[in-house]
Amino acid sequence: MRRDTEHFMGEELELVQLARRLKEAKAVEECLTEAGIDYHVAAEEYIGTLLFIPRRRIGAHFYVRPEIAESTRDLLREKGFFVVEVEHDD
């Protein structure tokens, strides 16, 4: 379910998906909600390219708790979404 930042009470969240279009963001929200996953979504800037020219864009960034991040990525991959991979310093 979509949650606001207060729900996570200052917890560190992990980025799992960046939706570049509204249609994609709505589909990701539906997928996560149907799966019963608590997530936070925020409109944030990212750098995209068009004809090799970097441009600033706004996209929907989806965050979940770190302990469910990998299983959330697996679910999103199964549904055909691209996911954001995060390298951890171990």
Residue pairs with C-beta under 8 A, 6 or more apart in sequence:
1 32
1 33
1 36
1 37
1 38
1 39
2 29
2 32
2 33
2 39
2 40
2 41
3 38
3 39
3 40
4 40
5 40
7 38
7 40
8 40
8 65
11 65
12 66
13 40
13 63
13 64
13 65
13 66
14 63
14 64
14 65
14 66
14 69
14 86
15 61
15 62
15 63
15 84
15 86
16 39
16 62
16 63
16 64
16 69
16 72
16 73
16 76
16 83
16 84
17 28
17 61
17 62
17 73
17 76
17 81
17 82
17 83
17 84
18 46
18 59
18 60
18 61
18 62
18 84
19 25
19 28
19 59
19 60
19 62
20 46
20 48
20 57
20 59
22 60
24 60
24 81
25 41
25 59
25 60
27 81
28 60
28 62
28 76
28 81
29 41
31 75
31 76
31 79
31 81
32 39
32 62
32 64
32 72
32 75
35 75
37 64
37 68
37 72
37 75
38 64
38 65
39 62
39 63
39 64
39 72
40 62
40 63
40 64
41 60
41 61
41 62
41 63
42 60
42 61
42 63
43 58
43 59
43 60
43 61
44 58
44 59
44 61
45 56
45 57
45 58
46 56
46 57
46 58
46 59
46 61
47 54
47 55
47 56
47 57
48 54
48 55
48 56
48 57
49 55
64 72
69 86
73 83
73 84
73 85
76 83
77 83
